[in-house]
């Protein structure tokens, strides 16, 4: 069973493929713990960056709901625009939209595939085990070929030492993700505490300008 990363954990991934819309790096971090109505929650932050722009999504998720997007709060920042907080009616849509906009795949399906694989429920072919050294850090990695309903065949390289979903490397038909560096402490937030309510028209205009470049 997948367990949530600890507070302070971070990972940086290189992105490649035809569906990534100009983004070439992904930064994941757990930047803070918060208790909401007595429930332990974690602030997850993901930043997709490229030569022209960056997109940061910050979500407050229950610590026990790792395998589904059930955000209690969502903050979204695109490029140099101010960070905005999505209202209750848009949180789940915004989380899914922001996560998949640059990745070219549904991250929730990936996480569910990994959890299903670890519990022996996927159509999976076990490949060879491999030893990796990434930025001077050694990992023992298991290589799998997984059949999914939505993304087709996934090649996954997983390690218990990787802090986010055990993911070291992933290949799909259109996307490549590879771990560049990671740590269990020292996560840094790309967003401050200041944000404002969502201006949907302004956000759509900003998205349109970025796509035209």
C-alpha positions as CSV (number, residue, x, y, z in Angstrom):
1,X,0.0,0.0,0.0
2,X,1.3,3.5,-0.9
3,X,1.9,5.7,2.1
4,X,2.0,9.5,1.9
5,X,5.4,11.2,1.7
6,X,6.6,12.8,4.9
7,X,6.5,16.6,5.5
8,X,9.6,18.1,3.9
9,X,10.0,15.4,1.2
10,X,10.7,16.6,-2.3
11,X,11.6,15.2,-5.7
12,X,12.6,16.7,-9.1
13,X,11.8,14.9,-12.3
14,X,12.8,15.5,-15.9
15,X,9.9,15.4,-18.4
16,X,10.0,14.4,-22.1
17,X,7.5,13.5,-24.8
18,X,5.2,14.9,-27.4
19,X,2.3,15.8,-25.1
20,X,4.1,17.9,-22.5
21,X,3.2,21.3,-24.0
22,X,6.5,22.9,-23.4
23,X,7.1,21.7,-19.8
24,X,10.4,19.8,-19.2
25,X,10.7,19.6,-15.4
26,X,8.4,18.6,-12.5
27,X,9.0,19.5,-8.8
28,X,7.0,17.7,-6.1
29,X,7.0,18.6,-2.5
30,X,5.1,18.2,0.8
31,X,5.6,21.7,2.3
32,X,3.4,21.7,5.4
33,X,1.1,19.7,7.7
34,X,-2.3,21.1,8.7
35,X,-5.2,19.8,10.8
36,X,-8.6,20.6,9.4
37,X,-11.7,19.8,11.5
38,X,-9.5,17.3,13.4
39,X,-8.3,15.6,10.2
40,X,-4.6,15.5,9.4
41,X,-3.9,17.0,6.0
42,X,-0.8,17.7,4.0
43,X,0.0,20.6,1.6
44,X,1.3,19.0,-1.6
45,X,2.9,21.3,-4.1
46,X,3.7,20.5,-7.7
47,X,5.4,22.8,-10.2
48,X,5.7,22.2,-13.9
49,X,8.3,24.4,-15.5
50,X,9.6,25.1,-19.0
51,X,11.5,27.7,-21.0
52,X,8.4,30.0,-21.4
53,X,6.3,29.5,-18.2
54,X,5.7,27.6,-15.0
55,X,2.6,26.3,-13.4
56,X,2.3,25.6,-9.7
57,X,-0.6,23.7,-8.0
58,X,-0.8,23.6,-4.2
59,X,-3.4,21.2,-2.7
60,X,-4.4,20.5,0.8
61,X,-5.2,16.8,0.8
62,X,-6.2,14.5,3.7
63,X,-3.2,12.4,4.6
64,X,-5.2,9.2,4.3
65,X,-6.6,9.9,0.8
66,X,-3.5,9.6,-1.2
67,X,-5.2,7.6,-4.0
68,X,-7.9,10.1,-4.9
69,X,-8.1,13.8,-5.6
70,X,-10.1,15.1,-2.6
71,X,-8.6,18.6,-2.1
72,X,-9.8,20.6,0.9
73,X,-8.1,23.7,-0.6
74,X,-6.5,24.4,-4.0
75,X,-4.1,27.3,-4.9
76,X,-3.1,27.7,-8.5
77,X,-0.4,29.9,-10.1
78,X,0.4,30.3,-13.8
79,X,3.5,32.1,-14.9
80,X,3.9,35.6,-13.4
81,X,0.2,35.9,-12.6
82,X,-0.8,36.1,-8.9
83,X,-1.6,32.9,-7.1
84,X,-5.4,32.3,-6.9
85,X,-7.4,30.1,-4.6
86,X,-10.2,28.1,-6.2
87,X,-13.7,28.1,-4.6
88,X,-15.3,24.9,-3.3
89,X,-17.1,24.2,-6.5
90,X,-13.9,24.2,-8.6
91,X,-11.4,22.5,-6.4
92,X,-11.5,19.0,-7.8
93,X,-11.8,20.2,-11.4
94,X,-8.9,22.6,-10.9
95,X,-6.7,20.0,-9.3
96,X,-7.3,17.5,-12.1
97,X,-6.9,20.3,-14.8
98,X,-3.7,21.7,-13.3
99,X,-2.1,18.3,-12.7
100,X,-2.8,16.9,-16.2
101,X,-2.3,20.2,-18.2
102,X,1.4,19.8,-18.6
103,X,1.9,16.1,-18.0
104,X,-0.2,14.7,-20.8
105,X,-1.6,11.9,-18.5
106,X,-3.9,11.7,-15.6
107,X,-1.7,11.5,-12.4
108,X,-4.5,9.9,-10.4
109,X,-4.5,7.0,-12.8
110,X,-0.8,6.7,-12.5
111,X,-0.9,6.6,-8.7
112,X,-3.8,4.1,-8.7
113,X,-1.8,1.9,-11.2
114,X,1.2,1.9,-8.9
115,X,-0.9,1.0,-5.8
116,X,-2.7,-1.7,-7.7
117,X,0.6,-3.1,-8.9
118,X,2.0,-3.1,-5.4
119,X,-1.1,-5.0,-4.2
120,X,-0.8,-7.6,-7.0
121,X,-4.0,-6.5,-8.9
122,X,-2.6,-5.1,-12.1
123,X,-1.9,-7.0,-15.4
124,X,1.8,-6.7,-14.9
125,X,5.0,-8.3,-16.2
126,X,7.9,-8.2,-13.9
127,X,11.1,-7.1,-15.7
128,X,14.6,-7.1,-14.3
129,X,15.8,-5.4,-11.1
130,X,18.3,-2.6,-11.6
131,X,20.7,-0.5,-9.5
132,X,20.6,3.3,-10.1
133,X,22.8,6.1,-8.9
134,X,21.2,9.5,-9.2
135,X,23.0,12.6,-8.1
136,X,25.3,10.4,-6.0
137,X,22.5,8.6,-4.3
138,X,22.0,4.8,-4.8
139,X,18.6,3.2,-5.5
140,X,17.6,-0.4,-5.9
141,X,14.9,-0.2,-8.6
142,X,12.2,-2.7,-9.7
143,X,11.2,-2.5,-13.4
144,X,7.6,-3.4,-14.4
145,X,5.5,-3.4,-17.6
146,X,1.9,-2.5,-16.6
147,X,-1.4,-2.7,-18.6
148,X,-3.8,0.2,-17.7
149,X,-7.3,1.0,-18.9
150,X,-6.6,4.6,-19.9
151,X,-2.9,5.0,-20.6
152,X,-2.3,1.7,-22.3
153,X,1.1,0.1,-21.4
154,X,3.2,1.8,-18.8
155,X,6.9,1.0,-18.1
156,X,7.5,1.8,-14.4
157,X,10.7,1.8,-12.5
158,X,9.9,1.9,-8.7
159,X,12.0,2.0,-5.6
160,X,11.0,2.0,-2.0
161,X,13.5,4.8,-1.4
162,X,11.9,7.2,-3.8
163,X,9.7,9.6,-1.6
164,X,6.8,10.2,-4.1
165,X,4.7,7.1,-5.0
166,X,8.0,5.1,-5.2
167,X,8.4,6.5,-8.8
168,X,11.9,6.6,-10.3
169,X,11.0,6.5,-14.0
170,X,8.0,6.1,-16.2
171,X,7.6,5.6,-19.9
172,X,4.3,5.7,-21.8
173,X,3.6,6.0,-25.5
174,X,3.8,9.8,-25.3
175,X,5.5,10.7,-22.0
176,X,8.7,10.1,-20.2
177,X,9.4,11.0,-16.6
178,X,12.7,10.4,-14.8
179,X,13.9,11.2,-11.3
180,X,16.7,13.8,-11.2
181,X,17.1,14.3,-7.4
182,X,15.2,13.9,-4.2
183,X,15.3,14.4,-0.4
184,X,13.3,13.5,2.6
185,X,13.7,16.9,4.2
186,X,14.2,20.5,3.0
187,X,11.2,20.9,0.7
188,X,10.8,24.5,-0.5
189,X,7.5,26.1,-1.5
190,X,7.3,28.0,-4.8
191,X,4.3,29.9,-3.4
192,X,4.0,32.3,-0.5
193,X,1.0,32.5,1.8
194,X,-0.7,35.3,-0.2
195,X,-3.3,34.5,-2.8
196,X,-6.6,35.9,-4.1
197,X,-10.0,34.6,-5.2
198,X,-10.0,33.2,-8.7
199,X,-10.6,35.5,-11.7
200,X,-11.7,32.8,-14.2
201,X,-11.7,35.2,-17.2
202,X,-8.2,36.4,-16.4
203,X,-7.0,32.9,-16.0
204,X,-8.4,31.8,-19.4
205,X,-6.9,34.8,-21.1
206,X,-3.5,34.0,-19.6
207,X,-3.8,30.4,-20.7
208,X,-4.7,31.6,-24.2
209,X,-1.6,33.9,-24.4
210,X,0.7,31.1,-23.2
211,X,-0.6,28.7,-25.9
212,X,-0.2,31.2,-28.6
213,X,3.5,31.7,-27.9
